[in-house]
């Protein structure tokens, strides 16, 4: 009869602590991209409604970039202070 191996693999405690420390920083890139995409999408919808292509798309992408970078820098500064 085959016996089950009841041992569960344990994560390296130093490796998991590094991941926990880096986790808040790993989210920042996706937040920056989401900001640019969201503002760009709003600009695109306004352009479609008003037939002003690509005026509001460019404005939306610019505002999204500025807002995303400001949020990124504030978050990095706040995380650096912890």
DONURO-328067 format. One record per residue: residue in three letters; x, y, z of N, C-alpha, C, CB in turn. Coordinates in nm, 4 decimals, m for minus. Glycine has a CB too. Example, Ala and Ser with C-alpha at 12.3 -4.5 7.8 and 13.67 -1.06 7.14 Angstrom:
! residues 2
ALA;1.3190;m0.5690;0.7800;1.2300;m0.4500;0.7800;1.3200;m0.3300;0.7800;1.1308;m0.4473;0.9046
SER;1.2850;m0.2250;0.7080;1.3670;m0.1060;0.7140;1.2900;0.0030;0.7870;1.4084;m0.0598;0.5725
! end
This chain:
! residues 82
UNK;0.0824;m0.1168;0.0000;0.0000;0.0000;0.0000;0.0879;0.1246;0.0000;m0.0943;m0.0010;0.1197
UNK;0.0462;0.2252;m0.0721;0.1227;0.3482;m0.0796;0.0882;0.4389;0.0362;0.0978;0.4193;m0.2116
UNK;0.1896;0.4935;0.0974;0.1665;0.5864;0.2069;0.1686;0.7290;0.1538;0.2719;0.5678;0.3182
UNK;0.0833;0.8100;0.2098;0.0801;0.9514;0.1712;0.1933;1.0251;0.2407;m0.0566;1.0160;0.2064
UNK;0.2478;1.1164;0.1706;0.3497;1.2026;0.2298;0.2772;1.3203;0.2938;0.4552;1.2509;0.1225
UNK;0.2742;1.3263;0.4251;0.2001;1.4299;0.4968;0.2787;1.5586;0.5123;0.1598;1.3795;0.6321
UNK;0.3976;1.5599;0.4616;0.4769;1.6820;0.4746;0.4344;1.7824;0.3682;0.6284;1.6512;0.4629
UNK;0.4098;1.9018;0.4116;0.3763;2.0084;0.3175;0.4995;2.0942;0.2971;0.2564;2.0941;0.3683
UNK;0.5233;2.1355;0.1753;0.6409;2.2199;0.1522;0.6250;2.3539;0.2231;0.6634;2.2418;0.0011
UNK;0.7279;2.3945;0.2896;0.7250;2.5218;0.3605;0.8000;2.6261;0.2795;0.7861;2.5082;0.5020
UNK;0.7414;2.7420;0.2751;0.8054;2.8518;0.2032;0.9242;2.9019;0.2829;0.7055;2.9667;0.1766
UNK;1.0235;2.9448;0.2120;1.1406;3.0025;0.2753;1.0990;3.1306;0.3458;1.2531;3.0294;0.1717
UNK;1.1251;3.1401;0.4746;1.0771;3.2552;0.5510;1.1400;3.3850;0.5030;1.1059;3.2359;0.6988
UNK;1.2647;3.3816;0.4601;1.3263;3.5050;0.4119;1.2709;3.5434;0.2753;1.4787;3.4897;0.4048
UNK;1.2407;3.4447;0.1912;1.1841;3.4739;0.0600;1.0454;3.5326;0.0692;1.1806;3.3496;m0.0238
UNK;0.9644;3.4788;0.1584;0.8282;3.5299;0.1712;0.8271;3.6687;0.2346;0.7429;3.4335;0.2540
UNK;0.9225;3.6971;0.3225;0.9263;3.8312;0.3817;0.9694;3.9355;0.2784;1.0219;3.8339;0.5026
UNK;1.0554;3.8962;0.1866;1.0964;3.9883;0.0801;0.9776;4.0199;m0.0097;1.2124;3.9285;m0.0031
UNK;0.8988;3.9184;m0.0412;0.7805;3.9390;m0.1255;0.6810;4.0301;m0.0550;0.7139;3.8041;m0.1608
UNK;0.6637;4.0098;0.0749;0.5724;4.0972;0.1508;0.6199;4.2415;0.1508;0.5587;4.0479;0.2950
UNK;0.7499;4.2611;0.1578;0.8030;4.3974;0.1587;0.7923;4.4625;0.0217;0.9479;4.3974;0.2047
UNK;0.8035;4.3845;m0.0840;0.7981;4.4393;m0.2195;0.6573;4.4506;m0.2754;0.8802;4.3548;m0.3108
UNK;0.5601;4.3845;m0.2169;0.4238;4.3812;m0.2701;0.3642;4.5197;m0.2930;0.3351;4.3040;m0.1767
UNK;0.3769;4.6146;m0.1991;0.3184;4.7471;m0.2267;0.3811;4.8163;m0.3479;0.3339;4.8363;m0.1048
UNK;0.5083;4.7902;m0.3746;0.5747;4.8524;m0.4892;0.5349;4.7869;m0.6210;0.7254;4.8457;m0.4721
UNK;0.5005;4.6586;m0.6177;0.4647;4.5883;m0.7395;0.3316;4.6355;m0.7965;0.4596;4.4403;m0.7136
UNK;0.2479;4.6929;m0.7154;0.1164;4.7397;m0.7591;0.1266;4.8745;m0.8309;0.0215;4.7511;m0.6390
UNK;0.2305;4.9496;m0.8044;0.2408;5.0868;m0.8547;0.2389;5.0954;m1.0070;0.3669;5.1504;m0.8029
UNK;0.3039;5.0048;m1.0743;0.3056;5.0074;m1.2208;0.1674;4.9877;m1.2806;0.3990;4.9008;m1.2737
UNK;0.0919;4.8954;m1.2250;m0.0432;4.8723;m1.2771;m0.1348;4.9908;m1.2471;m0.1023;4.7436;m1.2174
UNK;m0.1135;5.0576;m1.1340;m0.1938;5.1763;m1.1026;m0.1630;5.2893;m1.1998;m0.1682;5.2224;m0.9582
UNK;m0.0371;5.3049;m1.2367;0.0007;5.4075;m1.3338;m0.0628;5.3777;m1.4692;0.1544;5.4163;m1.3471
UNK;m0.0533;5.2533;m1.5128;m0.1128;5.2155;m1.6413;m0.2645;5.2318;m1.6396;m0.0764;5.0711;m1.6762
UNK;m0.3278;5.1946;m1.5296;m0.4734;5.2073;m1.5202;m0.5168;5.3529;m1.5275;m0.5242;5.1443;m1.3905
UNK;m0.4412;5.4413;m1.4667;m0.4743;5.5837;m1.4707;m0.4688;5.6369;m1.6136;m0.3788;5.6634;m1.3808
UNK;m0.3638;5.6031;m1.6848;m0.3491;5.6497;m1.8233;m0.4606;5.5915;m1.9101;m0.2100;5.6102;m1.8804
UNK;m0.4880;5.4618;m1.8943;m0.5920;5.3987;m1.9754;m0.7309;5.4526;m1.9446;m0.5901;5.2493;m1.9544
UNK;m0.7592;5.4770;m1.8179;m0.8909;5.5284;m1.7790;m0.9148;5.6679;m1.8368;m0.9039;5.5319;m1.6259
UNK;m0.8203;5.7578;m1.8177;m0.8361;5.8929;m1.8712;m0.8375;5.8914;m2.0249;m0.7228;5.9841;m1.8198
UNK;m0.7576;5.8038;m2.0838;m0.7586;5.7910;m2.2297;m0.8919;5.7412;m2.2819;m0.6486;5.6975;m2.2748
UNK;m0.9513;5.6453;m2.2113;m1.0815;5.5925;m2.2527;m1.1904;5.6990;m2.2416;m1.1189;5.4703;m2.1680
UNK;m1.1860;5.7780;m2.1348;m1.2840;5.8860;m2.1193;m1.2680;5.9867;m2.2339;m1.2672;5.9570;m1.9810
UNK;m1.1446;6.0214;m2.2661;m1.1198;6.1127;m2.3778;m1.1679;6.0554;m2.5098;m0.9721;6.1451;m2.3872
UNK;m1.1479;5.9266;m2.5303;m1.1914;5.8625;m2.6538;m1.3435;5.8655;m2.6650;m1.1401;5.7178;m2.6603
UNK;m1.4137;5.8364;m2.5534;m1.5602;5.8400;m2.5561;m1.6118;5.9813;m2.5840;m1.6172;5.7885;m2.4231
UNK;m1.5482;6.0809;m2.5274;m1.5893;6.2199;m2.5551;m1.5647;6.2533;m2.7016;m1.5128;6.3198;m2.4637
UNK;m1.4507;6.2088;m2.7553;m1.4224;6.2313;m2.8977;m1.5267;6.1659;m2.9868;m1.2838;6.1782;m2.9333
UNK;m1.5660;6.0448;m2.9529;m1.6672;5.9750;m3.0329;m1.8010;6.0482;m3.0275;m1.6842;5.8303;m2.9836
UNK;m1.8361;6.0996;m2.9115;m1.9649;6.1671;m2.8965;m1.9656;6.3022;m2.9668;m1.9981;6.1852;m2.7488
UNK;m1.8531;6.3734;m2.9624;m1.8489;6.5094;m3.0170;m1.7826;6.5173;m3.1542;m1.7762;6.6001;m2.9215
UNK;m1.7362;6.4037;m3.2074;m1.6687;6.3984;m3.3381;m1.5499;6.4940;m3.3444;m1.7676;6.4318;m3.4502
UNK;m1.4660;6.4908;m3.2415;m1.3502;6.5804;m3.2351;m1.2185;6.5023;m3.2306;m1.3608;6.6716;m3.1126
UNK;m1.2150;6.3871;m3.2924;m1.0988;6.2985;m3.2858;m0.9737;6.3726;m3.3287;m1.1197;6.1742;m3.3736
UNK;m0.8653;6.3606;m3.2665;m0.8201;6.3011;m3.1420;m0.7984;6.4024;m3.0308;m0.6941;6.2261;m3.1655
UNK;m0.8696;6.5108;m3.0305;m0.8468;6.6187;m2.9348;m0.8601;6.5714;m2.7905;m0.9437;6.7323;m2.9605
UNK;m0.9756;6.5175;m2.7538;m0.9977;6.4792;m2.6143;m0.9225;6.3523;m2.5766;m1.1457;6.4600;m2.5886
UNK;m0.8926;6.2684;m2.6737;m0.8088;6.1522;m2.6470;m0.6700;6.1970;m2.6031;m0.7996;6.0618;m2.7714
UNK;m0.6126;6.2931;m2.6733;m0.4808;6.3451;m2.6363;m0.4845;6.4142;m2.5006;m0.4301;6.4422;m2.7428
UNK;m0.5898;6.4899;m2.4765;m0.6045;6.5565;m2.3464;m0.6195;6.4522;m2.2358;m0.7267;6.6525;m2.3470
UNK;m0.7013;6.3506;m2.2590;m0.7214;6.2457;m2.1595;m0.5939;6.1685;m2.1292;m0.8279;6.1503;m2.2063
UNK;m0.5182;6.1349;m2.2335;m0.3915;6.0644;m2.2117;m0.2917;6.1512;m2.1359;m0.3313;6.0208;m2.3454
UNK;m0.2896;6.2791;m2.1684;m0.1987;6.3702;m2.0976;m0.2369;6.3837;m1.9508;m0.1987;6.5081;m2.1642
UNK;m0.3657;6.4054;m1.9248;m0.4112;6.4170;m1.7862;m0.3896;6.2863;m1.7098;m0.5595;6.4566;m1.7821
UNK;m0.4138;6.1739;m1.7749;m0.3918;6.0444;m1.7113;m0.2462;6.0214;m1.6780;m0.4413;5.9335;m1.8001
UNK;m0.1583;6.0647;m1.7664;m0.0148;6.0502;m1.7401;0.0279;6.1352;m1.6215;0.0667;6.0887;m1.8641
UNK;m0.0172;6.2595;m1.6191;0.0189;6.3487;m1.5084;m0.0384;6.2968;m1.3771;m0.0315;6.4921;m1.5355
UNK;m0.1662;6.2594;m1.3775;m0.2288;6.2087;m1.2552;m0.1618;6.0795;m1.2091;m0.3791;6.1853;m1.2775
UNK;m0.1298;5.9911;m1.3022;m0.0649;5.8651;m1.2671;0.0738;5.8849;m1.2100;m0.0571;5.7761;m1.3874
UNK;0.1506;5.9759;m1.2680;0.2861;6.0013;m1.2189;0.2822;6.0675;m1.0817;0.3638;6.0892;m1.3181
UNK;0.1901;6.1615;m1.0626;0.1775;6.2259;m0.9312;0.1407;6.1224;m0.8250;0.0711;6.3387;m0.9354
UNK;0.0449;6.0368;m0.8555;0.0054;5.9318;m0.7612;0.1216;5.8354;m0.7360;m0.1174;5.8547;m0.8147
UNK;0.1940;5.8004;m0.8408;0.3089;5.7108;m0.8292;0.4148;5.7694;m0.7364;0.3693;5.6833;m0.9672
UNK;0.4493;5.8952;m0.7583;0.5523;5.9585;m0.6760;0.5088;5.9741;m0.5310;0.5883;6.0939;m0.7331
UNK;0.3838;6.0099;m0.5086;0.3335;6.0211;m0.3709;0.3354;5.8851;m0.3010;0.1903;6.0790;m0.3703
UNK;0.2963;5.7817;m0.3726;0.2955;5.6480;m0.3130;0.4350;5.5998;m0.2808;0.2279;5.5494;m0.4056
UNK;0.5301;5.6246;m0.3694;0.6683;5.5847;m0.3434;0.7232;5.6619;m0.2247;0.7565;5.6076;m0.4679
UNK;0.6927;5.7892;m0.2162;0.7399;5.8679;m0.1020;0.6775;5.8178;0.0281;0.7074;6.0171;m0.1224
UNK;0.5490;5.7892;0.0268;0.4799;5.7397;0.1468;0.5350;5.6025;0.1879;0.3267;5.7306;0.1216
UNK;0.5594;5.5140;0.0895;0.6137;5.3824;0.1211;0.7586;5.3913;0.1677;0.6035;5.2909;0.0001
UNK;0.8316;5.4886;0.1165;0.9701;5.5078;0.1593;0.9809;5.5580;0.3018;1.0396;5.6040;0.0674
UNK;0.8802;5.6307;0.3481;0.8816;5.6828;0.4838;0.8491;5.5757;0.5879;0.7836;5.7969;0.4956
UNK;0.7879;5.4657;0.5453;0.7498;5.3599;0.6408;0.8695;5.2820;0.6861;0.6479;5.2653;0.5794
! end
